[in-house]
Amino acid sequence: MLKGKVIVVTGGNGLLGKKILEFIRAANGIGISADINNDDTDTLQVYLDITSPESIKECIGIVVEKYGKIDGWVNNAFPRTKDWGVKFEAIPFESWQKNVDMHMNGYFLCCQHILEYMKTKKSGSLINIGSIYGVVAPDFSIYEGTNMTSAGAYAAIKGGIISLSRYLASYYGVHNIRVNSLSPGGIFDHQAESFVKKYEAKPPLKRMGTPEDIAPGIVFLMSDGSSYITGHNLVIDGGWSIV
Protein backbone atom coordinates (compact mmCIF):
# COMPACT_ATOMS: atom_id res chain seq x y z
CA MET A 1 0.00 0.00 0.00
CA LEU A 2 2.90 2.36 0.75
CA LYS A 3 5.64 0.41 -0.99
CA GLY A 4 8.76 2.49 -1.42
CA LYS A 5 7.26 5.66 0.05
CA VAL A 6 9.55 7.54 2.45
CA ILE A 7 7.42 9.07 5.19
CA VAL A 8 8.68 11.21 8.09
CA VAL A 9 6.70 11.24 11.34
CA THR A 10 7.52 14.02 13.79
CA GLY A 11 7.21 13.00 17.41
CA GLY A 12 7.74 9.47 16.15
CA ASN A 13 8.88 8.15 19.51
CA GLY A 14 5.68 9.07 21.33
CA LEU A 15 2.57 7.02 22.08
CA LEU A 16 0.83 7.76 18.80
CA GLY A 17 3.98 8.25 16.72
CA LYS A 18 5.32 4.77 17.40
CA LYS A 19 2.09 3.15 16.27
CA ILE A 20 1.88 5.33 13.16
CA LEU A 21 5.39 4.25 12.20
CA GLU A 22 4.56 0.61 12.88
CA PHE A 23 1.59 0.75 10.50
CA ILE A 24 3.53 2.66 7.83
CA ARG A 25 6.26 0.02 7.88
CA ALA A 26 3.71 -2.82 7.89
CA ALA A 27 2.33 -1.29 4.68
CA ASN A 28 5.85 -1.52 3.18
CA GLY A 29 6.61 2.17 3.59
CA ILE A 30 9.89 3.54 4.93
CA GLY A 31 8.81 5.23 8.14
CA ILE A 32 11.31 7.69 9.64
CA SER A 33 10.94 8.83 13.23
CA ALA A 34 11.88 12.51 13.57
CA ASP A 35 11.97 13.26 17.27
CA ILE A 36 13.75 15.45 19.79
CA ASN A 37 14.11 12.34 21.98
CA ASN A 38 16.00 9.54 20.27
CA ASP A 39 14.95 5.93 20.76
CA ASP A 40 17.94 3.59 20.70
CA THR A 41 15.73 0.67 19.64
CA ASP A 42 14.74 2.35 16.36
CA THR A 43 17.41 2.74 13.69
CA LEU A 44 15.10 4.59 11.27
CA GLN A 45 15.24 7.90 13.06
CA VAL A 46 16.69 11.39 12.90
CA TYR A 47 16.90 14.18 15.45
CA LEU A 48 14.34 16.95 15.00
CA ASP A 49 13.39 20.02 17.02
CA ILE A 50 10.27 21.35 15.30
CA THR A 51 10.77 24.81 16.83
CA SER A 52 14.10 25.25 15.02
CA PRO A 53 14.17 26.07 11.28
CA GLU A 54 17.80 24.90 11.16
CA SER A 55 16.89 21.55 12.72
CA ILE A 56 14.02 21.08 10.26
CA LYS A 57 16.22 21.83 7.26
CA GLU A 58 18.90 19.50 8.57
CA CYS A 59 16.37 16.71 9.15
CA ILE A 60 15.01 17.02 5.62
CA GLY A 61 18.53 17.05 4.21
CA ILE A 62 19.58 13.93 6.14
CA VAL A 63 16.53 11.94 5.04
CA VAL A 64 16.82 12.99 1.40
CA GLU A 65 20.54 12.21 1.36
CA LYS A 66 20.01 8.76 2.85
CA TYR A 67 16.80 7.72 1.08
CA GLY A 68 16.81 9.93 -2.01
CA LYS A 69 13.43 11.55 -1.40
CA ILE A 70 10.59 12.31 0.99
CA ASP A 71 7.10 11.32 -0.17
CA GLY A 72 5.15 12.08 2.98
CA TRP A 73 5.36 14.02 6.23
CA VAL A 74 3.20 13.66 9.35
CA ASN A 75 3.21 16.54 11.84
CA ASN A 76 2.53 14.62 15.04
CA ALA A 77 4.90 16.12 17.62
CA PHE A 78 3.27 17.42 20.81
CA PRO A 79 5.61 19.90 22.54
CA ARG A 80 4.20 21.62 25.64
CA THR A 81 5.25 23.46 28.77
CA LYS A 82 5.55 21.90 32.22
CA ASP A 83 2.45 23.76 33.42
CA TRP A 84 0.34 22.36 30.57
CA GLY A 85 -3.23 21.66 31.63
CA VAL A 86 -3.74 24.30 34.31
CA LYS A 87 -7.22 25.83 34.41
CA PHE A 88 -7.87 28.60 31.90
CA GLU A 89 -8.00 31.44 34.41
CA ALA A 90 -4.64 30.41 35.85
CA ILE A 91 -2.70 30.20 32.56
CA PRO A 92 0.23 32.65 32.57
CA PHE A 93 0.29 34.59 29.31
CA GLU A 94 3.92 33.60 28.82
CA SER A 95 2.90 29.94 29.01
CA TRP A 96 0.12 30.46 26.45
CA GLN A 97 2.57 32.16 24.10
CA LYS A 98 5.18 29.43 24.55
CA ASN A 99 2.74 26.60 23.82
CA VAL A 100 1.37 28.28 20.71
CA ASP A 101 4.92 29.01 19.57
CA MET A 102 6.21 25.48 20.12
CA HIS A 103 3.21 23.56 18.82
CA MET A 104 1.30 25.52 16.19
CA ASN A 105 4.24 27.58 15.02
CA GLY A 106 6.41 24.45 15.00
CA TYR A 107 3.91 22.81 12.66
CA PHE A 108 3.98 25.95 10.50
CA LEU A 109 7.77 25.76 10.21
CA CYS A 110 7.69 22.08 9.29
CA CYS A 111 4.96 22.72 6.71
CA GLN A 112 6.83 25.62 5.18
CA HIS A 113 10.08 23.73 4.70
CA ILE A 114 8.77 20.30 3.67
CA LEU A 115 6.12 21.67 1.30
CA GLU A 116 8.69 23.80 -0.48
CA TYR A 117 10.81 20.67 -0.88
CA MET A 118 7.79 18.73 -2.21
CA LYS A 119 7.07 21.55 -4.63
CA THR A 120 10.40 20.89 -6.34
CA LYS A 121 9.32 17.25 -6.79
CA LYS A 122 5.78 18.10 -7.94
CA SER A 123 4.34 15.55 -5.53
CA GLY A 124 3.89 14.78 -1.86
CA SER A 125 1.44 14.28 0.97
CA LEU A 126 1.39 16.06 4.32
CA ILE A 127 -0.82 15.25 7.31
CA ASN A 128 -1.23 17.48 10.35
CA ILE A 129 -2.51 15.86 13.53
CA GLY A 130 -5.43 17.88 14.84
CA SER A 131 -7.95 16.90 17.50
CA ILE A 132 -11.68 16.70 18.07
CA TYR A 133 -11.12 19.65 20.42
CA GLY A 134 -10.11 21.62 17.36
CA VAL A 135 -13.57 20.81 15.95
CA VAL A 136 -15.94 20.81 18.93
CA ALA A 137 -15.82 22.30 22.41
CA PRO A 138 -14.70 20.15 25.36
CA ASP A 139 -17.23 18.49 27.64
CA PHE A 140 -15.84 19.69 30.96
CA SER A 141 -18.13 17.42 32.98
CA ILE A 142 -15.89 14.43 32.21
CA TYR A 143 -13.04 16.07 34.13
CA GLU A 144 -15.01 16.58 37.33
CA GLY A 145 -13.49 14.82 40.33
CA THR A 146 -10.01 14.67 38.74
CA ASN A 147 -7.03 17.01 38.57
CA MET A 148 -7.37 17.01 34.78
CA THR A 149 -8.81 19.58 32.41
CA SER A 150 -8.69 20.39 28.72
CA ALA A 151 -5.94 22.95 28.12
CA GLY A 152 -7.19 26.22 26.65
CA ALA A 153 -4.21 26.52 24.33
CA TYR A 154 -4.94 23.05 22.94
CA ALA A 155 -8.25 24.15 21.41
CA ALA A 156 -6.66 27.23 19.87
CA ILE A 157 -3.68 25.31 18.54
CA LYS A 158 -5.56 22.37 17.07
CA GLY A 159 -8.29 24.55 15.56
CA GLY A 160 -5.60 26.66 13.95
CA ILE A 161 -3.78 23.62 12.61
CA ILE A 162 -6.94 22.25 11.00
CA SER A 163 -7.64 25.59 9.30
CA LEU A 164 -4.00 25.91 8.23
CA SER A 165 -4.22 22.47 6.61
CA ARG A 166 -7.11 23.61 4.42
CA TYR A 167 -5.22 26.76 3.47
CA LEU A 168 -2.15 24.75 2.50
CA ALA A 169 -4.21 22.23 0.52
CA SER A 170 -5.55 25.11 -1.56
CA TYR A 171 -2.18 26.82 -1.88
CA TYR A 172 -0.08 23.79 -2.87
CA GLY A 173 -2.65 21.74 -4.80
CA VAL A 174 -1.43 23.17 -8.11
CA HIS A 175 1.90 21.47 -7.40
CA ASN A 176 0.28 18.02 -7.02
CA ILE A 177 0.74 18.14 -3.24
CA ARG A 178 -2.00 16.95 -0.91
CA VAL A 179 -2.47 18.36 2.61
CA ASN A 180 -4.93 16.87 5.07
CA SER A 181 -5.47 16.81 8.82
CA LEU A 182 -6.49 13.94 11.05
CA SER A 183 -8.33 14.60 14.31
CA PRO A 184 -8.32 11.83 16.92
CA GLY A 185 -10.76 11.59 19.78
CA GLY A 186 -9.55 10.84 23.28
CA ILE A 187 -6.82 8.21 23.36
CA PHE A 188 -6.63 5.87 26.35
CA ASP A 189 -3.39 6.40 28.24
CA HIS A 190 -4.18 5.13 31.73
CA GLN A 191 -6.08 8.26 32.72
CA ALA A 192 -8.05 8.48 35.98
CA GLU A 193 -10.70 5.76 36.16
CA SER A 194 -13.53 8.24 36.72
CA PHE A 195 -12.48 10.22 33.64
CA VAL A 196 -12.35 7.11 31.47
CA LYS A 197 -15.78 5.97 32.68
CA LYS A 198 -17.38 9.34 31.93
CA TYR A 199 -15.63 9.66 28.59
CA GLU A 200 -16.68 6.21 27.43
CA ALA A 201 -20.33 6.90 28.30
CA LYS A 202 -20.58 9.57 25.59
CA PRO A 203 -19.40 8.30 22.16
CA PRO A 204 -21.67 5.85 20.32
CA LEU A 205 -18.91 3.21 20.29
CA LYS A 206 -18.66 3.51 24.11
CA ARG A 207 -14.90 3.43 24.46
CA MET A 208 -11.82 5.61 24.22
CA GLY A 209 -9.61 5.36 21.18
CA THR A 210 -6.26 3.63 20.88
CA PRO A 211 -3.23 4.38 18.70
CA GLU A 212 -4.23 1.32 16.66
CA ASP A 213 -7.49 3.11 15.79
CA ILE A 214 -5.67 6.18 14.49
CA ALA A 215 -2.68 4.81 12.57
CA PRO A 216 -4.64 3.17 9.71
CA GLY A 217 -6.09 6.57 8.83
CA ILE A 218 -2.57 7.91 8.37
CA VAL A 219 -1.70 5.00 6.09
CA PHE A 220 -4.81 5.62 4.00
CA LEU A 221 -4.20 9.36 3.63
CA MET A 222 -0.59 8.64 2.62
CA SER A 223 -1.57 5.98 0.09
CA ASP A 224 -2.46 6.30 -3.58
CA GLY A 225 -5.97 5.24 -2.57
CA SER A 226 -6.51 8.78 -1.29
CA SER A 227 -4.99 10.51 -4.32
CA TYR A 228 -8.05 12.73 -4.80
CA ILE A 229 -8.42 13.70 -1.14
CA THR A 230 -6.96 17.00 0.00
CA GLY A 231 -8.05 19.69 2.44
CA HIS A 232 -9.96 17.10 4.45
CA ASN A 233 -10.06 16.70 8.22
CA LEU A 234 -10.47 13.01 8.97
CA VAL A 235 -12.15 12.68 12.36
CA ILE A 236 -11.51 9.37 14.15
CA ASP A 237 -13.36 9.62 17.44
CA GLY A 238 -15.82 6.75 17.83
CA GLY A 239 -18.63 9.21 17.15
CA TRP A 240 -17.77 11.61 20.01
CA SER A 241 -18.26 14.72 17.88
CA ILE A 242 -21.69 13.74 16.48
CA VAL A 243 -23.57 13.56 19.79
C-alpha positions, 0 to 999 in steps of 0.5 A, spaced: 500 500 500 505 504 501 511 500 498 517 504 497 514 511 500 519 515 504 514 518 510 517 522 516 513 522 522 515 528 527 514 525 534 515 518 532 517 516 539 511 518 542 505 514 544 501 515 537 507 516 533 510 509 534 504 506 532 503 510 526 510 508 524 509 501 525 503 501 521 507 505 515 512 500 515 507 494 515 504 497 509 511 496 506 513 504 507 519 507 509 517 510 516 522 515 519 521 517 526 523 525 527 523 526 534 527 530 539 528 524 543 532 519 540 529 511 541 535 507 541 531 501 539 529 504 532 534 505 527 530 509 522 530 515 526 533 522 525 533 528 530 528 533 530 526 540 534 520 542 530 521 549 533 528 550 530 528 552 522 535 549 522 533 543 525 528 542 520 532 543 514 537 539 517 532 533 518 530 534 511 537 534 508 539 527 512 533 523 510 533 525 502 541 524 502 540 517 505 533 515 502 533 519 495 526 523 497 521 524 501 514 522 499 510 524 505 510 528 512 506 527 518 506 533 523 505 529 530 509 532 535 506 534 541 511 539 545 508 543 551 510 546 557 511 543 564 504 547 566 500 544 561 493 543 563 492 548 568 485 551 568 484 557 563 483 562 568 490 560 571 494 560 565 500 565 565 500 569 558 507 567 557 505 559 558 500 560 552 505 564 548 510 558 549 505 553 547 502 556 541 509 558 539 512 550 540 506 547 537 502 551 532 508 555 530 512 548 530 507 545 525 507 551 520 515 551 520 515 544 518 509 545 513 513 551 510 520 547 509 517 540 507 512 543 502 517 547 499 521 541 498 515 537 495 514 543 490 520 541 487 518 534 486 511 536 484 508 531 488 507 529 496 502 528 501 502 532 508 498 530 514 497 534 520 494 531 527 489 535 529 484 533 535 476 533 536 477 539 540 479 543 534 472 541 531 468 541 537 468 544 544 470 540 550 465 536 555 468 539 561 463 534 565 468 528 564 473 532 568 469 533 574 473 529 580 479 529 577 485 534 577 485 534 569 482 539 564 482 540 557 488 545 556 485 552 553 491 553 548 490 546 545 483 548 542 486 554 539 492 550 537 488 544 534 483 549 531 488 553 527 492 547 525 486 544 522 484 551 518 491 551 516 491 544 513 485 547 508 489 553 506 495 549 505 491 544 501 488 550 496 495 553 496 499 547 494 494 543 490 497 546 483 503 542 485 500 536 485 501 536 493 495 533 498 495 536 505 490 533 510 489 533 517 487 527 522 483 529 528 483 523 533 478 523 539 480 521 546 486 516 546 486 511 552 493 512 556 491 510 563 487 516 565 483 516 571 478 511 572 472 516 573 475 520 567 475 514 562 468 511 565 465 518 563 468 519 557 466 512 554 459 513 556 458 519 551 461 516 544 456 511 540 462 506 540 462 507 548 470 506 548 476 511 548 480 510 542 487 507 541 493 508 537 491 502 533 485 506 531 488 512 528 494 509 525 490 506 519 487 513 517 494 515 516 496 509 512 490 511 507 491 518 507 498 517 505 496 511 500 495 512 492 488 510 494 486 517 497 490 521 491 483 525 490 483 527 497 486 534 499 483 539 504 480 534 508 479 533 516 479 526 517 475 525 524 476 518 528 473 519 534 468 513 535 462 518 534 464 523 540 463 529 535 456 527 532 452 527 539 
